[in-house]
Amino acid sequence: MSTNTKTAAPKTVLITGASEGGIGNALAREFQSRGLHVFASARSLSKMANLSSLPNLTLLELDVTSPESIAAAVALISAHSTSTSSSSPPRLDILVNNSGQSYLSPALEIPLATARSIFDVNFFGLLATTQAFAPLLVAAKGVIVNIGSGAGNLNMPYMSVYSASKAAVEIWGETLRVEMAPLGVRVVTVLTAMVQSKMNNGANVPAPVLSEQSLWKVSASEKAAREKQASGVEREGRGMLPEVYARRVVDDVLGGANGIVLRGTFATMTWFIRKLPQFVIDKLGIAFSGGRFELVDKA
């Protein structure tokens, strides 16, 4: 008597925004270490060179603001899925929407083109990617993971548009969760607090451009920090290590989490911050913004 056993193909996960030094990169490494086949993506393959030697990990270029780029990613992952299981429709078990863009500026000074670009990446790109991969996720009864931010719950000076985009991600994700539940798809929104990523440390955030008539100027401490970065000296990291953050988020996702989860240093503050007096919330926002700008002395 003989039996034929077929090894099940590993589950698959697509992560957007997986450039080295960010939380997407750490998530890619953590999912890969758990035995999943990881599709790690960024706008440029060179930004993910540290992942290139890992087994069961495919690098792909993906610009979440480009319909053509998204369609190409869907085709690639669909082909991989059908090659490992030709008898079932294309599947994707987990989609991690992590692509993000930030910009520091007084609310009245941010160029409209920059504001639209931030929403294109942080919200509309996330929406477009999720819509495109929805058939694969429904087929797998999979998980959509949106990397949100505690910034969407705190009025931090000079981060108004970024925070607004993350607030949009949170309410959209929570609404999507209710709509997808009958289809067997979970939706997890990770409200991320302080993590030592390049974005959080300012390395990937463009220098602000203020008009000559601006009421604000870049602070001396911000200028000094950017000068150090330009010479190769990173800002002092604040927050949870990306590897620790990734381990906890992957635990959440593989452990069946659904809805909002809180991760990162000071993440638990998100639950009760709205219940605080407004003057306390304002002080917290000012403390976290880092004093990057100051008013111009018109005297």
N, C-alpha and C positions, 0 to 999 in steps of 0.2 A: 504494500500500500504506500502510495506516495502522495504528498501534499505540495501544492504550489503556494508559496507565500510571496506576497508582494509588499515590499517596503513602501510605506506611504511617503509621498513627497513632503519635504519640510514645508511648514507654513511660510507665507511670504509677507514681507512688509516693505512698503515704499516710504521713504523719508525724504521730504523736501528740505532744502536749506541745510545740507550736511557738510558745509565747508569746515576745514580744520580749525580748531579753536572755539567752535560753537557747540551748543547743546545737541544739535542735530547730528553732528559727528560722533559725539559721545553716545547718543542713542543708537546709532548704527552699529557701533562696536559692541554695545551691550546686547542688542537683539541678536547679533551674529554669534555672540558667545553663548546664547541660549539655544542655539540650533536652528534658528530661522534663516531662510534665504532673504538677504537684505538687498533691496534696490536703493542705493544711496544716490541722491541727486543734488546738483548745484548748477549754477549757470555755466561753470567752467570745470572740466574734469581736473584741471591742475590744482584746484582748491581742495581736492579730496585725495591727494597723492598718498597720504598716510594710510589710506584704506586699501590701496591697490593690491596688496599682497595677501589680503585676508581671503580664506576660502568661503564659498557660499555667499559672496558679496559681489554684486554687479554695480558698477558705476555708470551713471547716465547723466547726460546734460539735460537739464530741465529748467526752463524759464516759465514760472507760473503765470506770468503776464502775457504769454504767447500761446494762442489757441493751437498753432501748428506744433509747437514744442510739446504741449500737453498731449495732443493727439498721437505724436510719435512715441511718447512714453507709454500711453495706453496700448498701442500696437506692440511694442516690445514686451511689455509684461503679459499681455494676452498670449503672445506667441510662446513665451516661456511656460505659461500655465498649461496651454494645450499640448506642449511637447512632453510634459510630465504626467498629464492625465488627459489623453485624447478623447475619453468617453464623456467628459463633463464640460460645461461651458467655461470660458475663461474666468479665473477667480483671482482675487486679491484679499488676503486675510486681514491686513492692517494697513491703513493709510495714516501716516503721521504728517499733518500739515504744520511744518515748522518754519517755512520761509518767512523772513521778517526783515524789515528795514526801519531805521530810526533816523531822527534828525532833531537836533537841539536848537531851539529858537524861541524867542518871545512869541506869543500867539499872534500878535499883530504883524510880525516881521516875516513869518515863514512864506516863501514864494508859493503861489497857488499850484504851480507845476510840481513843486516838491511835495506839497500836501496830497495832491492827486496820486503821485507816484507811491507814496507811503500806503495809501488806501488800496491802490492797485495790487501791491505785493501782499500786504498784511490781511486784507479782507477779500477783495474781488478775485485775487489770484487763488486764495484758499477756496472760495466759492466755486470758481471754474474747475479747479482740480478735483474737488469732491464730486461735482456734477459729472465730470468725465469718467471717473472711476466708479461711480455708483453701481452700474450693472455688475461689475466684478465683485464689489463688496457685498451686494445683495446675494449674489450666487454663492458666496462663501459664508454668508451670515456673519460678516466680519465686524471690524471695529474701526471707527473714524476717531482719530486723536487730534484734537486741535490744541496747539501750544499757545495758550493765552498768556495773560500777564496780570499781575496784581496792579499794574499801572492803570488798568481800566477801571479800578475802584478807588483811585487816589488822585486828587487834583494836584499833581506835581508841576510846579512852574517850569516852563520851557520845554515841556514834553506833551503839550496839549493834543497835537494831531496824532502822535503815536498812541497816546492813551485812548483817544477817541476810537482809533482803529481797533484796539484790543478790547474795548468795551463792546464794539460791534461784533467781534468774534465770539465773545461770551454769550450774548443774548441770541445770536444766530445759532450757535452750537446747542444751546439748551432747547431752543425751539425744534431744531433738527432732531434732537434726541427723542422727543415725543413723537415726531412724525415717522421716524425710522423704527421705533419699537415694534410695531406690528409686523415688520419685515424681518425681525430677528437681528437687526444691526444695532450694535451699541455705539454711543457717541460720548466720548470722554473729552472734557475741556479741562486742561491743566492750567490753573492759575499760577503762573510762575513768579516767584519773588526773586530775591537776589541770588544769582549764580555767577560764578567767575568765568563768564564767556567773553569773547572779544567784543561783542556788542555792549554788554553790561560795563565793561572796562573802558569803552569809548574808542577802541581801536578801529572798529568798522563804521563809525559814525562820522560823516563828513563835517569839516569845520564850518561853522555857521557864517553866513554872509549877511551883514547888516547894512542897511542903507545909510547914506551920509546924514540923513535927517533923523535917524533912529534915536529913540529916548533911552536905549540901552547900549551897553558896550560889553564885550567879552571881558570877564574878570581876569585879574592878574594871575590867579591860581589856575584858571583854565588855560590861559596862554602858556604858562610854564609847563603844565602837564602835556599839552600838545607839542611843545618844543622837545620835551623829553622823548615822546613817542616818535617824533620825526627822526630822532637820533638813535632809535632802536631800543629805548628804555620804556617798558610797559608801565602803565599806571598800576598802583597797588591794587591787587584784586580784592574784591569785597563779595562775600557770599559763599554759598555752597560750591564745592568742587563739581565740575560738570559730570564726572564719573559717578559721584554719589547721587546726584540728581537723576542721571540716566537709570541707575540701578533701581531707584525707588519708583520712577515712572513706569519702567518695564514691569516691575512687580505689580503695579496697579493694573496695567493693561492686560497682562497675562493672568492676573488673579481675578478678573471679571468685573473690574470697576466700571461704573456707568454714571455719567453726569460729571459734576465738578469735583476735581481733586486739587489739593493745594500742595505745592512742592517748592523748595528753595528756602533760604534763610528768611525768617520773618513771615513766611507764607500764612501762618495761622492768623496773623493780624487781619487778613482779608475778611474773615468771617464777621468780625465785630466792628470794623472800622467805620461802617456807616451808622453805627449806633452811638458813636462818640459825638461830643459837642463840635460844632463846626470849627471853632477856633483851634481845637486840638487837631482836627483833621488837617487844617491849614498848616499848622506847625510841623506836622509829620511830613506833609508834602514838601515843604521848604527844606526840611532836614535831608530828605532823600534826593532832592534835586542837585545837591552838591555845590551850590553857589557859583554856577557857571557864568552868570551874567550879573551886571549891576547897572544901576541907573547912571546916565551921563550927568555929570555936574554942570548945570547950565549957568552957575553963578559967574 
